[in-house]
Amino acid sequence: MKILVLCYEYPPVGGGGGRLAAKVAEALVLRGHSVRAVSAGLRHLSRDEVTGGVRVLRPWSGRRREDTCSVPEMGLYLVTALPEALRQAGSWKPDVIHAHFVVPTGLLALALNAASGIPYVLTAHLGDVPGGVPEQTSGLFRLAAPAARAVWKRAAGRTAVSGFVADLAQKAFHVRPEVILNGMPPIGPPQRGPRAPGQPLRLLMVGRLSIQKDPLLAIPALARVRSLAWELEVIGQGPLEAAMREKCQRAGLCGMIRFAGWLGEEEVRDRMRNSDVLLITSSNEGLPMAAIEALWHGMAIVGSRIGGLADVVEDGVSGLLCERTAEAFGAAIERVGEPATLAAMRKRAYERAALFDFGKSVDAYEQALAGALKR
């Protein structure tokens, strides 16, 4: 098949959703398919490059930052990406389109389908459904709901990255997408041995420092267990970074917390390989890629008791899910810091990673794309 991937966030732009789109696209290339992607361009990124066998086209989009996209910037992406998508439809003639994100990318897929007749498969992430990230998208869906309904209706195939996202889609748009859980290629057995007595508990946070991820909650939680030997590395950037640094300074925790900024994939993998616990304080998640990768590294997960994490963490077995308060997170960190508890959770986390087999995910996407082409 010739597959045109439409995704307004494609690495290094965006977060977990973009990384999923890239990994699936590259895996499909390895299976003999020809894949091109149209994404958002930034001034410092190449407009046309081949990465992982995928030709990635990035027309200028007006977007200013890799990690954050405003609603006006989403609109500009649609305006600037449409000519390139039409060009690909006319000259390259793809068989099928794979559109990641209903808003804004699904609107681009809808327009391209109307102009060319090429069918599209839709993959919905958390922010694509009302109620997924209400603090960020409630206003957007008041405006975009009619267009989003048309995107869902016209799709030749509909998928969602978790049962939680599928439930919200069914409630809002009266469609039930196929659930294809995010997967990761197997990563070795964990190399890090048991935590020795007196050795600091190595905590890691990975992701945008945004309202949805609520990284500020981590500071008062960790302040409650300052007597426990621990250290935290924060990978990522975002609008709440300055507030998080200030809160860290006020709590007197700066010597125990390191801000690494955005790191490359191999660097993130190296940090996970040498860490004990992934800390996720988010208010909403679809199915976080960082959590799945953490399982493959045998990391215990301490996270919010929210829908998107329930598919990943066996509460009390491979990690701990807790209410979103500093007291609850502090108690969970203290509990997972017990060497015997940590060792048992890390072992179970690695065993659970097999549920998120990347090959099965790619099988399901390949079948969805082929099915859309037949229909």
Secondary structure, 3 states (H helix, E strand, C coil): CEEEEECCCCCCCCCHHHHHHHHHHHHHHHCCCEEEEECCECCCCCCEEEECCEEEECCECCCCCCCCCCHHHHHHHHHHHHHHHHHHHHHCCCCEEEEECHHHHHHHHHHHHHHHCCCEEEEECHHHCCCCCHHHHHHHHHHHHHHHHHHHHHCCEEEECCHHHHHHHHHHHCCCCEECCCCECCCCCCCCCCCCCCCCEEEEEECCCCCCCCHHHHHHHHHCCCCCCEEEEEEECCCCHHHHHHHHHHCCCHHHEEEEECCCHHHHHHHHHCCCEEEECCCCCCCCHHHHHHHHCCCEEEEECCHHHHCCCCECCCEEEECCCHHHHHHHHHHHCCHHHHHHHHHHHHHHHHHHEHHHHHHHHHHHHHHHHHC
